[in-house]
Amino acid sequence: MNPVDIAEPLRSRWSPSSFDPTHELTTAELSRLLEAAQWAPSGGNRQPWRFFVAPRGSAVHDVLVPHLSRGNSGWVPRASAVLIATALLADEGEEPGDPTFPAYGVGLAAGQVVLQARAMGLHAHQFAGFDHDAVAAALEVPAHAKVLTGIAVGRRGAPDGMSERDAERDHRERRRLPLAEIAFGARWGEPFPGLQASGPTVAEVAEAAEDPGGA
Ligand SMILES: Cc1cc2nc3c(=O)[nH]c(=O)nc-3n(C[C@H](O)[C@H](O)[C@H](O)COP(=O)(O)O)c2cc1C
């Protein structure tokens, strides 16, 4: 299942694992990615996003890599750079409050980075599988901020040198809940009437595969 009628670069965005381990991002390209984040909306325009910028081989990259989860340790280091997205939970010296809206804001900014990457012909793959506490301690993240995710950015490459498991991930079917399960009308759980996906649903594709002669 892939989107059909939504706008670019939303349509062609996905999260590959087979990054080209020789590709590098220029500082100008990193600047554009961060500028995309900079212009995200946020509650009260508080701009709660902070990023560590970690090109492959940089000191921050060297801090992150040993703390990646087993599932992420094969593919993340191949990407040209990782942006480590952190949320500012309070002003300096203040107790961290409710993280809901800071985290919401960082999610929006991360989404803009990912789409900007695609618009630049690059790909981005976010990941939460790493030891957040160890990375936060090594990078001296203060108590009023929280490390949330990594955003691996790069150019797609051949899967040479990747484990079979990692290489296979890029060929998995992408699945999404149908609109009826995520968009409600009169009350919680009641689908908003009449909404239609522009592409076939997972169920429709499976049905067609079982009955190739069907309508
Ligand atoms: C908050 C967050 C955490 C994620 N963590 C991981 C991760 O640790 N490892 C990984 O391979 N992918 C991770 N992903 C990527 C998702 O698995 C991926 O976005 C999802 O399967 C949908 O696939 P798509 O991005 O190709 O549409 C994460 C994505 C988000 C937004």
The ligand as a Gaussian input file, in Angstrom:
#p B3LYP/6-31G(d) Opt

LIG

0 1
 C        8.841000       8.179000      16.949000
 C        9.335000       7.173000      15.943000
 C       10.184000       6.158000      16.358000
 C       10.685000       5.230000      15.431000
 N       11.605000       4.295000      15.848000
 C       12.173000       3.481000      14.929000
 C       13.267000       2.636000      15.300000
 O       13.743000       2.631000      16.443000
 N       13.789000       1.831000      14.341000
 C       13.320000       1.830000      13.050000
 O       13.846000       1.087000      12.222000
 N       12.305000       2.655000      12.660000
 C       11.724000       3.472000      13.568000
 N       10.736000       4.348000      13.181000
 C       10.241000       4.333000      11.777000
 C        8.872000       3.679000      11.717000
 O        8.987000       2.288000      11.925000
 C        8.222000       3.980000      10.357000
 O        8.030000       5.370000      10.225000
 C        6.859000       3.276000      10.237000
 O        7.045000       1.874000      10.191000
 C        6.097000       3.693000       8.982000
 O        6.875000       3.444000       7.840000
 P        7.183000       4.602000       6.776000
 O        7.898000       5.709000       7.522000
 O        8.082000       3.954000       5.736000
 O        5.884000       5.050000       6.225000
 C       10.252000       5.289000      14.075000
 C        9.394000       6.318000      13.663000
 C        8.948000       7.267000      14.579000
 C        8.070000       8.387000      14.090000

